[in-house]
Amino acid sequence: MQLEEQLRKQLETKDILLMTHIVLGYPSLDVNREVIRQMVDNGVDCIEMQIPFSEPMADGPVILKANQDALAEGMKVNDCFTFAQEITQEHDIPFLFMTYYNIIFKYGEEAFFKRAAEIGMKGFIVPDLPPEMGKTFLALADKYNLAPILIFTPTSTDERMQELATHGRGFIYCVARRGVTGKKSEFGDDFEDYLGRCRKATRLPLAVGFGIQSKEDIDVLKGKADMAVIGSRTIKLVESDGADAVGPFIAGLR
């Protein structure tokens, strides 16, 4: 089943979906495993697993530090694949890889896509690869039935959104505000107008991320977006309270 189809099926019984984010290897794969279990058991609908990279340009200080610490502990791309294969076999929700293009380029584009498809991944988020520079990437995504998730931002023009939407599959990731991940987003009239432009530009489901931190944030998105993305908030929670705190936090977001 393709990613968009899976998400739309889940939307038949939910007013908004939840996607979460983990950095593979931070603080360890054992903790990742437990955090994912708690997320799935408490109703998360999709998880992006970040392959750590030394220069994660879209990420704020929390996820940046997690990337650096995972790399310092020796996390490798092959470790990420091995772990992802275990996780996709254990949990029946869609999993995506999030990373930066240099990781895929260094590994070999076709080899990366082929292996991701073989282990049951559903798509990719690669924030530093515009479609004009990723023609081979997009062709391989189509070949291996993996969804390339493209990104709208508040600075995207209507024309740019429409162009990006022609290349996207699965859903569109709508960045809630200018800047990097982690800082809380505000939802005023400008945000409403922005989401309206996003909706007009594509028929794909809309996911909203960057600064989504609470049930109140998610409640604002209901009726406007199809999926809310929680990233830095759960990483900080694991750091402060441990993996066991993730389940109750996720349960409280509904």
CORUR-V512284 format. One record per residue. N is the residue number from 1. RES is the residue in one letter. PHI is phi as a letter, one per 40 degrees, with the letter a starting at -180 (* if undefined). Layout:
n->N res->RES phi->PHI
n->N res->RES phi->PHI
This chain:
n->1 res->M phi->*
n->2 res->Q phi->c
n->3 res->L phi->d
n->4 res->E phi->d
n->5 res->E phi->c
n->6 res->Q phi->c
n->7 res->L phi->c
n->8 res->R phi->c
n->9 res->K phi->c
n->10 res->Q phi->c
n->11 res->L phi->c
n->12 res->E phi->c
n->13 res->T phi->b
n->14 res->K phi->b
n->15 res->D phi->c
n->16 res->I phi->a
n->17 res->L phi->c
n->18 res->L phi->b
n->19 res->M phi->b
n->20 res->T phi->b
n->21 res->H phi->b
n->22 res->I phi->b
n->23 res->V phi->b
n->24 res->L phi->c
n->25 res->G phi->g
n->26 res->Y phi->b
n->27 res->P phi->c
n->28 res->S phi->a
n->29 res->L phi->c
n->30 res->D phi->c
n->31 res->V phi->c
n->32 res->N phi->d
n->33 res->R phi->d
n->34 res->E phi->c
n->35 res->V phi->c
n->36 res->I phi->c
n->37 res->R phi->d
n->38 res->Q phi->c
n->39 res->M phi->c
n->40 res->V phi->c
n->41 res->D phi->c
n->42 res->N phi->b
n->43 res->G phi->h
n->44 res->V phi->c
n->45 res->D phi->c
n->46 res->C phi->a
n->47 res->I phi->b
n->48 res->E phi->c
n->49 res->M phi->b
n->50 res->Q phi->c
n->51 res->I phi->c
n->52 res->P phi->c
n->53 res->F phi->b
n->54 res->S phi->c
n->55 res->E phi->b
n->56 res->P phi->c
n->57 res->M phi->c
n->58 res->A phi->c
n->59 res->D phi->b
n->60 res->G phi->c
n->61 res->P phi->c
n->62 res->V phi->c
n->63 res->I phi->c
n->64 res->L phi->d
n->65 res->K phi->c
n->66 res->A phi->c
n->67 res->N phi->c
n->68 res->Q phi->c
n->69 res->D phi->c
n->70 res->A phi->c
n->71 res->L phi->c
n->72 res->A phi->c
n->73 res->E phi->c
n->74 res->G phi->g
n->75 res->M phi->c
n->76 res->K phi->b
n->77 res->V phi->c
n->78 res->N phi->c
n->79 res->D phi->c
n->80 res->C phi->c
n->81 res->F phi->c
n->82 res->T phi->c
n->83 res->F phi->c
n->84 res->A phi->c
n->85 res->Q phi->c
n->86 res->E phi->d
n->87 res->I phi->c
n->88 res->T phi->c
n->89 res->Q phi->c
n->90 res->E phi->c
n->91 res->H phi->b
n->92 res->D phi->c
n->93 res->I phi->b
n->94 res->P phi->c
n->95 res->F phi->b
n->96 res->L phi->b
n->97 res->F phi->c
n->98 res->M phi->b
n->99 res->T phi->a
n->100 res->Y phi->b
n->101 res->Y phi->c
n->102 res->N phi->d
n->103 res->I phi->c
n->104 res->I phi->c
n->105 res->F phi->c
n->106 res->K phi->c
n->107 res->Y phi->c
n->108 res->G phi->h
n->109 res->E phi->d
n->110 res->E phi->c
n->111 res->A phi->c
n->112 res->F phi->c
n->113 res->F phi->c
n->114 res->K phi->c
n->115 res->R phi->c
n->116 res->A phi->c
n->117 res->A phi->c
n->118 res->E phi->c
n->119 res->I phi->c
n->120 res->G phi->g
n->121 res->M phi->c
n->122 res->K phi->b
n->123 res->G phi->i
n->124 res->F phi->b
n->125 res->I phi->b
n->126 res->V phi->b
n->127 res->P phi->c
n->128 res->D phi->b
n->129 res->L phi->b
n->130 res->P phi->c
n->131 res->P phi->c
n->132 res->E phi->c
n->133 res->M phi->c
n->134 res->G phi->b
n->135 res->K phi->c
n->136 res->T phi->c
n->137 res->F phi->d
n->138 res->L phi->c
n->139 res->A phi->c
n->140 res->L phi->c
n->141 res->A phi->d
n->142 res->D phi->c
n->143 res->K phi->d
n->144 res->Y phi->b
n->145 res->N phi->f
n->146 res->L phi->b
n->147 res->A phi->c
n->148 res->P phi->c
n->149 res->I phi->c
n->150 res->L phi->c
n->151 res->I phi->b
n->152 res->F phi->c
n->153 res->T phi->b
n->154 res->P phi->c
n->155 res->T phi->c
n->156 res->S phi->c
n->157 res->T phi->c
n->158 res->D phi->d
n->159 res->E phi->c
n->160 res->R phi->c
n->161 res->M phi->d
n->162 res->Q phi->c
n->163 res->E phi->c
n->164 res->L phi->c
n->165 res->A phi->c
n->166 res->T phi->c
n->167 res->H phi->c
n->168 res->G phi->c
n->169 res->R phi->b
n->170 res->G phi->g
n->171 res->F phi->a
n->172 res->I phi->b
n->173 res->Y phi->c
n->174 res->C phi->c
n->175 res->V phi->c
n->176 res->A phi->c
n->177 res->R phi->a
n->178 res->R phi->c
n->179 res->G phi->h
n->180 res->V phi->b
n->181 res->T phi->c
n->182 res->G phi->h
n->183 res->K phi->c
n->184 res->K phi->c
n->185 res->S phi->c
n->186 res->E phi->b
n->187 res->F phi->b
n->188 res->G phi->b
n->189 res->D phi->c
n->190 res->D phi->c
n->191 res->F phi->c
n->192 res->E phi->d
n->193 res->D phi->c
n->194 res->Y phi->c
n->195 res->L phi->c
n->196 res->G phi->c
n->197 res->R phi->c
n->198 res->C phi->c
n->199 res->R phi->c
n->200 res->K phi->c
n->201 res->A phi->c
n->202 res->T phi->a
n->203 res->R phi->c
n->204 res->L phi->c
n->205 res->P phi->d
n->206 res->L phi->b
n->207 res->A phi->b
n->208 res->V phi->b
n->209 res->G phi->b
n->210 res->F phi->g
n->211 res->G phi->g
n->212 res->I phi->c
n->213 res->Q phi->b
n->214 res->S phi->a
n->215 res->K phi->c
n->216 res->E phi->c
n->217 res->D phi->c
n->218 res->I phi->c
n->219 res->D phi->c
n->220 res->V phi->c
n->221 res->L phi->c
n->222 res->K phi->c
n->223 res->G phi->g
n->224 res->K phi->b
n->225 res->A phi->b
n->226 res->D phi->c
n->227 res->M phi->a
n->228 res->A phi->b
n->229 res->V phi->b
n->230 res->I phi->b
n->231 res->G phi->b
n->232 res->S phi->d
n->233 res->R phi->c
n->234 res->T phi->c
n->235 res->I phi->c
n->236 res->K phi->c
n->237 res->L phi->c
n->238 res->V phi->c
n->239 res->E phi->c
n->240 res->S phi->c
n->241 res->D phi->b
n->242 res->G phi->g
n->243 res->A phi->c
n->244 res->D phi->c
n->245 res->A phi->c
n->246 res->V phi->c
n->247 res->G phi->d
n->248 res->P phi->c
n->249 res->F phi->c
n->250 res->I phi->c
n->251 res->A phi->d
n->252 res->G phi->c
n->253 res->L phi->c
n->254 res->R phi->c
